[in-house]
């Protein structure tokens, strides 16, 4: 789901080769509710990380920037 959220795509095909012989394709479709929850959790995590580790991140809370803002 992460890659679908980041890229904006609505589906992805995962191709696997099992045992060197069985070729299978699995389609994964984006679920908006799950994607929305994932983005909220990541935003909470990164806001905490950027405020507590100012030295390790180029953009920090001290500068008044939101590292997850799209503006």
PyMOL commands that set and color helices and strands:
alter all, ss='L'
color gray80, all
select helices_A, chain A and resi 2-7+32-52+61-63
alter helices_A, ss='H'
color red, helices_A
select strands_A, chain A and resi 11-18+22-29
alter strands_A, ss='S'
color yellow, strands_A
deselect
rebuild
show_as cartoon
